[in-house]
Amino acid sequence: MNKLAVFASGAGSNYDAIIEATKNGTLEAEIALLVCDKPNAKVVEKAKQNGTPAFVFDPKQYRNKQMFEAKIVEVLQTEKIDWIILAGYMRLIGDTLLRPFEGKIINIHPSLLPAFPGLDAIGQAFDAAVKVSGVTVHYVDSGMDTGKIIAQQAVDVEDGMTREELQKAIQQVEHQLYPATIQKLITRGE
């Protein structure tokens, strides 16, 4: 069974969706590790409640990014992780982590990339008054949301929709699309 490491920095709604998919059998994988760069993030407590081992670190306790990424790689290799699943991990991945896991790191982004990369994609789309936004699952490379697109799903922005309503609609799509896309990648053996 494929072993996943979920990287998250916040509340962990995509962690919830992925763990639920593993429990109900729609995702045939094990969440073997949570990696979190915010010791007080809600996702850390969720991992405890679900029995998911966690590597939680404070980047400020390391001299530089290469040092904390080297420690992450050490932990991932010890746990024999097959895939890294970014789920609201709010850091760019550097070469130290990219190289040993190239082609095995995926991310979910709340827009139809290449539109609205980076932070607050939902706010960017809302402010631009687009009629269609959406969700993208993509491989991670050294850029910000520039990796090869794996899957996308559109979300209509209805007249009068608030930013919060758009965020909720996008999250509903994320929670279905991400586990299904991970399962397809595992099944294809990529």
Rosetta silent file (secondary structure, phi, psi, omega in degrees, C-alpha in Angstrom):
SEQUENCE: MNKLAVFASGAGSNYDAIIEATKNGTLEAEIALLVCDKPNAKVVEKAKQNGTPAFVFDPKQYRNKQMFEAKIVEVLQTEKIDWIILAGYMRLIGDTLLRPFEGKIINIHPSLLPAFPGLDAIGQAFDAAVKVSGVTVHYVDSGMDTGKIIAQQAVDVEDGMTREELQKAIQQVEHQLYPATIQKLITRGE
SCORE:     score description
SCORE:     0.000 S_00000001
   1 L     0.000  135.958  179.286    0.000    0.000    0.000 S_00000001
   2 E   -66.273  137.750  179.160    1.286    3.457   -0.917 S_00000001
   3 E  -104.655  124.847 -177.524    2.369    5.564    2.025 S_00000001
   4 E  -106.414  142.819  167.007    1.444    9.238    1.898 S_00000001
   5 E  -112.214  119.169  177.767    2.882   12.176    3.795 S_00000001
   6 E   -95.198  126.109  177.289    0.393   15.023    3.980 S_00000001
   7 E  -102.953  125.611 -179.748    1.980   18.469    4.386 S_00000001
   8 E  -145.982  155.222 -179.509   -0.314   21.097    5.917 S_00000001
   9 L  -123.686   -4.668 -170.958    0.010   24.433    7.718 S_00000001
  10 L  -134.759 -129.504 -173.843   -3.530   25.226    8.847 S_00000001
  11 L   -72.145  -30.647  175.388   -6.937   23.790    9.645 S_00000001
  12 L    86.098   32.902 -179.996   -6.482   20.658    7.554 S_00000001
  13 H   -66.306  -34.942  176.188   -9.755   20.397    5.642 S_00000001
  14 H   -73.976  -31.956  170.944   -8.012   18.565    2.783 S_00000001
  15 H   -57.086  -46.854  178.748   -6.283   16.307    5.333 S_00000001
  16 H   -56.254  -46.358 -177.843   -9.799   15.476    6.592 S_00000001
  17 H   -64.385  -40.040 -179.237  -10.987   14.660    3.078 S_00000001
  18 H   -69.441  -44.101 -179.804   -7.976   12.464    2.349 S_00000001
  19 H   -64.730  -38.165  177.885   -8.187   10.568    5.649 S_00000001
  20 H   -62.708  -41.769  179.195  -11.925   10.042    5.097 S_00000001
  21 H   -64.649  -33.851  176.640  -11.235    8.642    1.619 S_00000001
  22 H   -70.644  -34.507 -179.740   -8.709    6.180    3.090 S_00000001
  23 H   -71.934  -38.143 -177.136  -11.261    5.096    5.698 S_00000001
  24 H   -89.967    0.626  173.453  -14.112    4.594    3.230 S_00000001
  25 L    86.497    2.484  178.041  -11.899    2.772    0.733 S_00000001
  26 L   -80.941  -14.894  173.966  -12.074    5.242   -2.156 S_00000001
  27 L  -125.136  111.846 -176.657   -8.372    5.987   -1.641 S_00000001
  28 L   -90.898   76.398 -179.117   -6.242    2.879   -1.299 S_00000001
  29 E  -156.749  167.879  177.677   -3.331    4.405    0.579 S_00000001
  30 E  -116.871  129.081  170.562   -2.124    5.037    4.087 S_00000001
  31 E   -80.769   99.939 -173.368   -1.557    8.490    5.511 S_00000001
  32 E   -89.122  -14.995 -175.333    1.671    7.504    7.201 S_00000001
  33 E  -162.244  141.221  166.982    2.774   10.978    8.255 S_00000001
  34 E  -106.932  133.499  172.877    1.657   14.558    8.718 S_00000001
  35 E  -115.563  123.855 -176.689    4.323   17.218    8.191 S_00000001
  36 E  -137.611  133.317 -179.458    3.425   20.611    9.636 S_00000001
  37 L   -96.881    9.316 -179.596    5.446   23.808    9.941 S_00000001
  38 L  -130.489   98.535 -175.842    3.057   25.442   12.451 S_00000001
  39 L   -53.581  -27.031 -178.511    3.121   23.740   15.869 S_00000001
  40 L   -99.099   10.847 -178.746   -0.245   25.270   16.855 S_00000001
  41 L   -66.718  145.495  179.594   -2.097   24.440   13.624 S_00000001
  42 H   -59.759  -32.119 -177.496   -5.475   22.702   13.979 S_00000001
  43 H   -62.258  -26.835  179.583   -4.325   19.925   11.636 S_00000001
  44 H   -64.463  -44.080  177.579   -1.830   18.748   14.296 S_00000001
  45 H   -65.698  -38.903  177.999   -4.683   17.967   16.695 S_00000001
  46 H   -62.230  -39.858  178.288   -6.622   16.263   13.890 S_00000001
  47 H   -62.402  -42.664  177.714   -3.613   14.041   13.183 S_00000001
  48 H   -59.565  -46.115 -178.312   -3.469   13.052   16.874 S_00000001
  49 H   -62.494  -30.416 -178.761   -7.184   12.226   16.856 S_00000001
  50 H   -95.345    0.439  179.912   -6.730   10.032   13.765 S_00000001
  51 L    72.514   23.195  178.237   -3.571    8.338   14.992 S_00000001
  52 L   -86.821  121.772  175.115   -1.453    9.833   12.214 S_00000001
  53 L   -59.344  147.783 -176.888    2.206   10.215   13.230 S_00000001
  54 E  -133.194  139.941  167.814    3.341   13.809   12.836 S_00000001
  55 E  -109.845  105.998 -177.704    6.585   15.638   12.234 S_00000001
  56 E  -112.159  130.196 -176.950    5.886   19.155   13.487 S_00000001
  57 L  -140.618  158.776  174.279    8.615   21.750   13.309 S_00000001
  58 L  -109.526  111.954 -178.168    9.211   25.455   13.688 S_00000001
  59 H   -54.118  -27.256 -178.845   11.267   26.725   10.717 S_00000001
  60 H   -67.299  -16.295 -179.857   12.753   29.436   12.965 S_00000001
  61 H   -85.195    0.889  178.190   14.608   26.723   14.886 S_00000001
  62 L  -116.004  149.471 -178.605   16.693   25.934   11.781 S_00000001
  63 L   -64.889  -33.972 -178.317   19.426   28.107   10.277 S_00000001
  64 L  -159.952  174.688 -178.128   17.870   27.922    6.802 S_00000001
  65 H   -61.089  -39.954 -179.311   15.375   26.181    4.567 S_00000001
  66 H   -59.069  -36.980 -178.126   17.904   23.576    3.402 S_00000001
  67 H   -69.066  -45.175 -179.844   18.399   22.439    6.994 S_00000001
  68 H   -73.962  -30.764  175.664   14.727   21.890    7.815 S_00000001
  69 H   -68.576  -35.285  176.538   14.093   20.309    4.412 S_00000001
  70 H   -62.445  -40.370  177.436   17.026   17.930    4.990 S_00000001
  71 H   -65.166  -41.533  177.950   15.427   16.904    8.292 S_00000001
  72 H   -60.387  -46.551  179.641   12.072   16.401    6.531 S_00000001
  73 H   -58.171  -43.528  178.483   13.735   14.198    3.882 S_00000001
  74 H   -57.430  -46.722 -179.956   15.356   12.127    6.632 S_00000001
  75 H   -64.942  -44.274 -179.492   11.959   11.588    8.308 S_00000001
  76 H   -61.272  -43.179 -179.169   10.233   10.804    4.982 S_00000001
  77 H   -69.020  -37.922  175.908   12.873    8.247    4.037 S_00000001
  78 H   -60.120  -40.265 -178.880   12.731    6.637    7.498 S_00000001
  79 L   -83.971   -1.219  179.602    8.949    6.282    7.097 S_00000001
  80 L    55.112   49.637 -178.665    9.366    4.965    3.508 S_00000001
  81 L   -73.719  134.071  178.329    6.995    7.593    2.099 S_00000001
  82 L   -92.067  -39.581 -174.732    5.904    7.085   -1.520 S_00000001
  83 E  -134.175  141.761  171.229    4.024   10.361   -2.166 S_00000001
  84 E  -105.082  124.743 -176.814    4.065   13.857   -0.699 S_00000001
  85 E  -115.107  106.573  178.127    0.620   15.438   -0.713 S_00000001
  86 E   -80.132  125.902 -176.392    0.599   19.197   -0.140 S_00000001
  87 L  -136.813   73.180 -177.178   -2.677   20.210    1.476 S_00000001
  88 L    81.673   30.563  174.575   -2.444   23.833    2.475 S_00000001
  89 L   -86.819  116.398 -167.665    1.295   23.748    3.152 S_00000001
  90 L   -95.210   41.533  176.569    2.188   27.402    2.856 S_00000001
  91 L  -134.925  143.860  171.694    5.849   27.101    1.870 S_00000001
  92 L   -71.203  139.104  178.795    7.594   26.764   -1.459 S_00000001
  93 L   -84.044  129.987 -179.419    9.369   23.426   -1.724 S_00000001
  94 L   -95.005  174.088 -177.635   13.126   23.783   -2.274 S_00000001
  95 H   -58.258  -32.844 -178.426   15.614   21.591   -4.125 S_00000001
  96 H   -58.110  -36.537  179.024   16.613   19.745   -0.945 S_00000001
  97 H   -93.920  -34.601 -178.389   13.133   18.189   -0.809 S_00000001
  98 H   -63.378  -46.711 -172.980   12.299   18.289   -4.520 S_00000001
  99 H   -56.153  -53.583 -176.648   15.256   16.249   -5.752 S_00000001
 100 H   -71.522  -15.520 -178.013   14.700   13.008   -3.807 S_00000001
 101 H  -121.998   24.815 -178.523   10.910   13.112   -4.393 S_00000001
 102 L   -57.007  131.804 -179.032   10.775   14.510   -7.926 S_00000001
 103 L    78.476    3.301 -179.122    7.534   13.512   -9.647 S_00000001
 104 L  -125.691   17.149  177.841    6.102   12.316   -6.325 S_00000001
 105 E  -120.743  123.342  177.881    4.980   15.662   -4.853 S_00000001
 106 E  -125.479  157.925 -177.507    1.538   17.005   -5.704 S_00000001
 107 E  -136.277  154.371  171.741   -0.381   20.081   -4.637 S_00000001
 108 E  -115.182  137.491 -176.516   -3.943   21.303   -4.764 S_00000001
 109 E  -132.430  135.890 -175.050   -4.592   24.936   -5.623 S_00000001
 110 L   -84.352   53.785  171.166   -7.920   26.832   -5.430 S_00000001
 111 L  -160.819  169.747  173.293   -7.955   28.235   -8.967 S_00000001
 112 L   -89.049   88.580  179.876   -7.787   27.075  -12.554 S_00000001
 113 L   -58.964  145.533   15.752   -4.057   27.452  -13.003 S_00000001
 114 L   -84.557    3.801  178.504   -2.251   29.182  -14.583 S_00000001
 115 L   -71.495  137.056  171.731   -4.792   31.824  -13.468 S_00000001
 116 L    58.230   57.352  174.499   -4.351   33.199   -9.946 S_00000001
 117 L   -75.250  168.766  173.486   -1.255   31.404   -8.633 S_00000001
 118 L    81.938 -159.992 -174.884    0.135   32.016   -5.165 S_00000001
 119 L   -68.939  149.304  174.400   -1.541   33.256   -2.023 S_00000001
 120 L    52.889   47.904  179.540   -5.259   34.071   -1.763 S_00000001
 121 H   -60.477  -36.322  179.682   -6.213   32.652   -5.151 S_00000001
 122 H   -65.706  -44.408  177.216   -9.883   32.716   -4.194 S_00000001
 123 H   -63.305  -40.056  177.008   -9.643   36.399   -3.276 S_00000001
 124 H   -60.121  -46.276 -179.746   -7.756   37.124   -6.501 S_00000001
 125 H   -64.929  -42.589 -179.612  -10.479   35.422   -8.561 S_00000001
 126 H   -62.716  -45.973 -179.697  -13.246   37.135   -6.610 S_00000001
 127 H   -65.313  -29.480  178.792  -11.642   40.572   -7.013 S_00000001
 128 L   -81.110   -4.591  178.209  -11.209   39.950  -10.750 S_00000001
 129 L    56.618   40.132  177.737  -14.963   39.224  -10.988 S_00000001
 130 L   -70.255  155.613  177.997  -14.423   36.033  -12.990 S_00000001
 131 L   -92.398  -19.514  179.243  -17.461   33.944  -13.917 S_00000001
 132 E  -136.640  129.564  170.983  -15.591   30.647  -13.527 S_00000001
 133 E  -121.671 -152.586  177.706  -12.943   29.682  -11.000 S_00000001
 134 E   160.715 -157.708 -174.081  -12.010   26.218   -9.875 S_00000001
 135 E  -135.181  140.928  177.328   -9.474   23.783   -8.522 S_00000001
 136 E  -128.881  134.376  168.252   -6.192   22.436   -9.903 S_00000001
 137 E  -107.367  129.874 -176.334   -4.135   19.437   -8.809 S_00000001
 138 E  -145.183  157.127  172.119   -0.574   19.682  -10.100 S_00000001
 139 E   -69.606  151.485  179.483    2.903   18.283   -9.697 S_00000001
 140 L   -95.558  132.413  172.220    5.215   20.464   -7.629 S_00000001
 141 L  -124.927 -164.920 -175.248    8.302   21.991   -9.200 S_00000001
 142 L   -77.286   -9.857  179.506   10.594   24.794   -8.062 S_00000001
 143 L   -90.785  178.886  177.353    8.140   27.550   -9.047 S_00000001
 144 L   -93.396  104.997  178.658    5.004   28.805   -7.353 S_00000001
 145 L    59.649   39.230 -177.435    2.087   26.754   -8.711 S_00000001
 146 L  -112.229   -0.531 -177.503    3.909   26.178  -12.019 S_00000001
 147 L   -70.173  163.974 -178.859    4.133   22.366  -12.098 S_00000001
 148 L   -56.715  131.781 -178.638    2.457   20.159  -14.714 S_00000001
 149 E   -75.184  133.320  178.458   -1.316   20.076  -14.281 S_00000001
 150 E  -100.830  -45.929 -177.581   -2.778   16.664  -13.402 S_00000001
 151 E  -152.519  149.209  175.085   -6.481   17.512  -12.962 S_00000001
 152 E  -141.673  151.860  173.494   -8.763   20.521  -12.927 S_00000001
 153 E  -144.132  130.946 -177.893  -12.412   21.124  -12.163 S_00000001
 154 E   -79.922  152.394  173.592  -14.310   24.349  -12.756 S_00000001
 155 E  -131.397  120.851  178.373  -16.513   26.098  -10.211 S_00000001
 156 E   -70.643  137.654  175.384  -19.080   28.604  -11.470 S_00000001
 157 L  -100.092  103.747 -174.899  -19.053   31.981   -9.739 S_00000001
 158 L   -79.668  151.458  178.192  -22.728   32.827   -9.503 S_00000001
 159 L   -56.251  134.079  177.624  -24.071   36.389   -9.484 S_00000001
 160 L    82.116   -1.506 -179.793  -24.224   37.760   -5.948 S_00000001
 161 L   -66.524  135.154  176.364  -21.959   35.034   -4.556 S_00000001
 162 L   -83.356  166.083  177.288  -19.863   36.192   -1.601 S_00000001
 163 H   -59.627  -40.678 -179.503  -16.166   35.425   -1.255 S_00000001
 164 H   -65.029  -39.355  178.022  -17.017   33.026    1.595 S_00000001
 165 H   -66.244  -39.048  177.139  -19.601   31.207   -0.565 S_00000001
 166 H   -64.416  -43.395  178.710  -17.058   30.874   -3.364 S_00000001
 167 H   -59.873  -43.306  179.865  -14.485   29.507   -0.920 S_00000001
 168 H   -63.052  -43.107  179.263  -16.986   26.947    0.363 S_00000001
 169 H   -63.604  -40.713  179.295  -17.893   25.859   -3.186 S_00000001
 170 H   -67.029  -42.590  179.257  -14.214   25.497   -4.091 S_00000001
 171 H   -63.106  -36.312  177.277  -13.455   23.508   -0.941 S_00000001
 172 H   -60.712  -41.327  177.950  -16.311   21.096   -1.716 S_00000001
 173 H   -67.759  -44.313  178.778  -14.715   20.419   -5.105 S_00000001
 174 H   -53.677  -45.883 -172.898  -11.236   20.116   -3.555 S_00000001
 175 H   -68.817  -18.067  173.930  -12.430   17.502   -1.069 S_00000001
 176 H   -94.463  -46.556 -173.378  -13.721   15.292   -3.901 S_00000001
 177 H   -67.643  -41.524 -173.622  -11.121   15.968   -6.585 S_00000001
 178 H   -64.410  -54.653  178.940   -7.958   15.582   -4.489 S_00000001
 179 H   -59.806  -38.823 -179.971   -8.522   12.060   -3.085 S_00000001
 180 H   -64.605  -39.410  179.638   -9.834   10.866   -6.481 S_00000001
 181 H   -68.867  -41.947  177.214   -6.777   12.281   -8.272 S_00000001
 182 H   -59.255  -44.607  179.736   -4.385   10.729   -5.747 S_00000001
 183 H   -61.046  -41.867  178.492   -6.097    7.359   -6.271 S_00000001
 184 H   -61.889  -42.351  179.025   -5.727    7.675  -10.067 S_00000001
 185 H   -62.343  -43.469  179.936   -2.001    8.430   -9.725 S_00000001
 186 H   -64.457  -45.011 -178.564   -1.520    5.437   -7.420 S_00000001
 187 H   -62.180  -39.835  179.372   -3.533    3.146   -9.711 S_00000001
 188 H   -75.024  -13.616  179.249   -1.529    4.217  -12.758 S_00000001
 189 L    70.070   30.335 -179.423    1.643    3.625  -10.782 S_00000001
 190 L   -75.960    0.000    0.000    3.120    6.988  -11.670 S_00000001
